[in-house]
């Protein structure tokens, strides 16, 4: 059931929850992990919920994500979208 308020991330919330729970069950990270802010590049702010411009990134347009990755294999095993001030 959709939330009563307008959540621009409604379409991907379940995907992110399922990704995180699946990775928790199937992946065991190494002894070194890395917290990071990642960008998924996107061109149009009209088709991308949470579109951001972050000038310090190599690809400054798109969605920003808080991620945790294994420092040994480089595999991202937890992620969370940065929803920004408008959400």
N, C-alpha and C positions, 0 to 999 in steps of 0.2 A: 504494500500500500504506500503510495507517495506521501511524503511529509506534508503537513498543513502549510508550512512556509515554503517559499521557493528556494530550493537547494540546487544550485547549478551543478553540484557534484553527485546528485542523486543517481545518475546513470552509471557512475563508476565506483560508488561506495562499496557495493557488494563485490565487485571484481577485486578491489584492493583488499577487503577483508578475507576473501577466499584465497588470494595469492599469499597473504601473510600467514594464514593458518596452514595452508598446504606446505609452504616453505619451512614452517616450524616443525611439521611432522616428517618431512623428507630430507631436509638438508641439515648437516651438522657443520657449522663454520669452524675454521681453524682457530688457533690461539690468538690471532691478531684480527681485530675488526676495525672498520673505519666508518665514522659518521660523516655524512656528506650531504651537500645540497646539490642536486642534479637538475638539469633542464632537459625537457623533451621538446625539441624544436617544433614550432608551429608558426604559420604565416598569418592566418586570419584571426583576428580577435573576435569575429562574429560567429565562428564555428567552434570555438575552444572555450569551455568553461574554465574560469580561473586564469585567463590569459594574463601574462605578466611581461614586463620589459625589465630585464636585469642587466644593466650595462657592463657589469664586471665579468659576465659569462662569455665564453667564445660564441655560443649561439644565444643571443640575448632575448629572443622572442619565443614565447611558449609557456609551458607549465613548469613550475618549480616543484621539486619533490625533496622531502627529507628521506634519506636512504641510509641503510646500514648494509655494508658489504663485507665479505670475507677478505681480509688482507692478503691471504695466501692465493686464493683462486680468482678473486675479483668478481665473484658472484654476488649480486644484490639479493639479500634474503629477507629484508623488511623494507617497506616503503609506505610513505604517507604523503598525500598531496598537500602542498602549501595553499591554503584556501584564500588567503589574503584578507584585506579589510572589508571587501564588499560581500563576503559570504556570511 
